[in-house]
Amino acid sequence: MEILSAPHLNIDQPAISAIIAVVVLTLIMTFAVMFATWYERKAVARIQQRLGPMRVGPWGLLQAFADTVKLVAKEDLRPATADPIAFEIAVFAIFVPAFLALVAIPFTEDWIVSPLPLSLLYLLAVSGLSFIGFLMAGWGSDSKYALLGGMRAAAQLISYEIPLILAMIGIVMVTGSLNVSDIIIFQDKVPLIVWQPLGFVIFLTASIAELERQPFDIPTGESEVAGGVFIEYSGIRWSMFQLTSYVNMYVFALLGAFVFLGGWEWPFGRDVGWAYQLLLTLVKMTAFIVFYLWARSTFPRLRVDQLMSYAWKVLIPFALLQIFLNGLIIVYGLPDVLLLVTSGAATVALGLLVYQQVRVEPRQPLEMVSNAVPARSMV
Amino acid sequence: MVAEHEAPEIVDIPINMGPQHPSTHGVFRMVLVITGEKVIDVTPHIGYMHRGGEKLMEAMDFRQGIGYADRTEYLAQFSAELGYVMAVERLMDIEVPERAEYIRVILTELNRLSSHFMFMGAFGIDSGLFGTSFTYAFREREYIQDLFEEVSGDRLMYAYFRVGGLAWEVTDNFVQRVHEVLKTSSKGIQDLDDLMTKNEIFMARCQNIGNFTADQAIANGLSGPMLRASGVPWDLRKDEPYSIYPKLSFEIPVGHYGDVYDRYLVRLEEMRQSVKIVEQALEHLPPEGPIVPEKMPRRLRTPPGEVYSKVESPRGEWGVYLVSRGGDKPYRLKMRSPSFCNLSALREMTIGQYLADAVVILGSMDIVLCDVDR
């Protein structure tokens, strides 16, 4: 129980300050999400050679507010045959865990609502709750598309939870702590991405799957299930789903920034003041978000069986390999460089494996015929 | 004692996809029966767009019918117009001036480009791209449509070809404008190639899906890129050449596997060949000359008879069967639309595949619902 009573952490804060912090954080995140929707539309538009929103406010900055007003003013529809309880509670079952996760996030060294000693465990546990909401929404809507989407969401979220957590176990083995703040402090010289490139790659792919973004947007795939679980929702409830997906994106981007890129610690150290620390956090978070947006607009969608086999046949074995290598090096006290070497080699192996598997057999290129044969002679 | 539970009943769910589904390319409806994610049965429903186009054309004289050919095949309008006017020309035995033939081929091949751009964009979305292929393709399509607008005065329903030639002379800077469009289009083709062809996920999604052998393809009456992807080197421009195609040198891409990926590759390569064809046609285009025959009757009257004329549209063999009993209207007109015949293979291709594949397979057929229903 040594971890639980870490001396430098003060859990005994008055309730009132915690409530204020939670309210402020929720408000800030709501605005941050509005900004994220604007930013996403702008960034994707840039990749797609469009302008994106331009009309509401300068560069369309107020577009998110206009959208919010429109969505809130819309009628809150519920299909007549839907299960009223499951249908309405599903929104909160997804919405609440996403915001709960924010409580344990150290934006700077001191800016944290609740300094939990096991904050990494807490973050992973809370972010794994949302699949219940997806199942409820899928089953409660009484729509076949929603049901398909809900089933796909449940299968995908549970499958990708495993490599995500296994990758984090590798981090915990190296740093020896389950506290995100401690993990950040551990990276004062070198960020963990250097020691654990394989873990980083696994985290990156699994987090996209957890966020249900392209190329893993199978539960909501527009061209297949036409929105999946969201298909029967409208107005404020639909916007809460969207809000949640952006909050989740922030949470995973922050988690990645803290755990792999050194958070507010690397490269300037701790003594630069809160402003620099916050800036560092935001820059690293933005790097992740830009990656998510980039992947979103340039990758097609995987199929559901490919998604499953990628999780179970590729990511999980490699995550276990990472844990095994870490254990070997830490237990026998081998030099730290080996962490980098073995993990890097395994990353390359993963890349090669995927490359090979896609090209199962070498395909013949197209044949170019300049004198076509009459079709009659073919039969 | 533990209550005995009955084993849960396993039911196959029928799912109605369309006519308002984002990826059925118009008002197509299919009822998929799925077990888990696998499709075990497909029932296509067509006819939502039926306007009785063939009957309508029987009430119009031969000049008015051209506009209806546009409205039938609204992505390859020039191909449809060409097929229709060629039928009437053959019946009336009219010789088309060379310059008109060249301009017709240039416009038809550019139309093939714009139609295939449409395919690339829509197919990217079907396979799950978030609209990037669509905006890329539509940027290029826009340049081509600008050119068509300058020539014909319309962006969608050109009605520019006439029996015997063309409606009016092209603009003065036509050759230069076509060169400009070819330049942007070649770059656009390369952009789409870079975006999709070698993408691992795209390959994993498209390869070995909806495979069709050459025999199956012929038995189902497929034509165009669908047939050529299955390994049958059959292209009307080579096989039963019409217009000035015999004078031009180009190649027909033929696939080996007959899967969705091959159909995509065949179309991509066809776009490059179209650019080549237009470049050659521009080179040989007579700088001036008549665009309609000198002794063109003012009123189009055909002798009694029947004729079947066919062209290689971007989707395959687009044919017009025309029966005339004399006079200025067709007695019976039947259109052989490649979309309709290609769509008939959907059931065979889709059964046994995943639900997500059904969308990709339908996308790879590149159907035009107006053309299917007529």
Boltz contact constraints between the chains, C-beta under 6 A:
constraints:
  - contact:
      token1: [A, 48]
      token2: [B, 132]
      max_distance: 6.0
  - contact:
      token1: [A, 48]
      token2: [B, 135]
      max_distance: 6.0
  - contact:
      token1: [A, 49]
      token2: [B, 135]
      max_distance: 6.0
  - contact:
      token1: [A, 144]
      token2: [B, 13]
      max_distance: 6.0
  - contact:
      token1: [A, 144]
      token2: [B, 15]
      max_distance: 6.0
  - contact:
      token1: [A, 214]
      token2: [B, 130]
      max_distance: 6.0
  - contact:
      token1: [A, 215]
      token2: [B, 201]
      max_distance: 6.0
  - contact:
      token1: [A, 222]
      token2: [B, 22]
      max_distance: 6.0
  - contact:
      token1: [A, 223]
      token2: [B, 22]
      max_distance: 6.0
  - contact:
      token1: [A, 223]
      token2: [B, 23]
      max_distance: 6.0
  - contact:
      token1: [A, 223]
      token2: [B, 125]
      max_distance: 6.0
  - contact:
      token1: [A, 223]
      token2: [B, 126]
      max_distance: 6.0
  - contact:
      token1: [A, 223]
      token2: [B, 359]
      max_distance: 6.0
  - contact:
      token1: [A, 224]
      token2: [B, 356]
      max_distance: 6.0
  - contact:
      token1: [A, 224]
      token2: [B, 359]
      max_distance: 6.0
  - contact:
      token1: [A, 226]
      token2: [B, 22]
      max_distance: 6.0
  - contact:
      token1: [A, 296]
      token2: [B, 130]
      max_distance: 6.0
  - contact:
      token1: [A, 297]
      token2: [B, 130]
      max_distance: 6.0
  - contact:
      token1: [A, 297]
      token2: [B, 132]
      max_distance: 6.0
  - contact:
      token1: [A, 299]
      token2: [B, 201]
      max_distance: 6.0
  - contact:
      token1: [A, 300]
      token2: [B, 127]
      max_distance: 6.0
  - contact:
      token1: [A, 300]
      token2: [B, 128]
      max_distance: 6.0
  - contact:
      token1: [A, 300]
      token2: [B, 129]
      max_distance: 6.0
  - contact:
      token1: [A, 300]
      token2: [B, 201]
      max_distance: 6.0
  - contact:
      token1: [A, 300]
      token2: [B, 202]
      max_distance: 6.0
  - contact:
      token1: [A, 300]
      token2: [B, 205]
      max_distance: 6.0
  - contact:
      token1: [A, 301]
      token2: [B, 128]
      max_distance: 6.0
  - contact:
      token1: [A, 302]
      token2: [B, 201]
      max_distance: 6.0
  - contact:
      token1: [A, 303]
      token2: [B, 354]
      max_distance: 6.0
  - contact:
      token1: [A, 303]
      token2: [B, 356]
      max_distance: 6.0
  - contact:
      token1: [A, 304]
      token2: [B, 37]
      max_distance: 6.0
  - contact:
      token1: [A, 306]
      token2: [B, 204]
      max_distance: 6.0
  - contact:
      token1: [A, 358]
      token2: [B, 200]
      max_distance: 6.0
  - contact:
      token1: [A, 358]
      token2: [B, 203]
      max_distance: 6.0
  - contact:
      token1: [A, 358]
      token2: [B, 204]
      max_distance: 6.0
  - contact:
      token1: [A, 364]
      token2: [B, 256]
      max_distance: 6.0
  - contact:
      token1: [A, 366]
      token2: [B, 253]
      max_distance: 6.0
  - contact:
      token1: [A, 366]
      token2: [B, 255]
      max_distance: 6.0
  - contact:
      token1: [A, 366]
      token2: [B, 265]
      max_distance: 6.0
  - contact:
      token1: [A, 366]
      token2: [B, 269]
      max_distance: 6.0
  - contact:
      token1: [A, 367]
      token2: [B, 254]
      max_distance: 6.0
  - contact:
      token1: [A, 368]
      token2: [B, 251]
      max_distance: 6.0
  - contact:
      token1: [A, 368]
      token2: [B, 253]
      max_distance: 6.0
  - contact:
      token1: [A, 369]
      token2: [B, 233]
      max_distance: 6.0
  - contact:
      token1: [A, 369]
      token2: [B, 252]
      max_distance: 6.0
  - contact:
      token1: [A, 369]
      token2: [B, 254]
      max_distance: 6.0
  - contact:
      token1: [A, 370]
      token2: [B, 251]
      max_distance: 6.0
  - contact:
      token1: [A, 372]
      token2: [B, 233]
      max_distance: 6.0
  - contact:
      token1: [A, 372]
      token2: [B, 234]
      max_distance: 6.0
  - contact:
      token1: [A, 372]
      token2: [B, 235]
      max_distance: 6.0
  - contact:
      token1: [A, 372]
      token2: [B, 238]
      max_distance: 6.0
  - contact:
      token1: [A, 372]
      token2: [B, 239]
      max_distance: 6.0
  - contact:
      token1: [A, 372]
      token2: [B, 252]
      max_distance: 6.0
  - contact:
      token1: [A, 373]
      token2: [B, 233]
      max_distance: 6.0
  - contact:
      token1: [A, 374]
      token2: [B, 239]
      max_distance: 6.0
  - contact:
      token1: [A, 375]
      token2: [B, 234]
      max_distance: 6.0
  - contact:
      token1: [A, 378]
      token2: [B, 232]
      max_distance: 6.0
  - contact:
      token1: [A, 379]
      token2: [B, 218]
      max_distance: 6.0
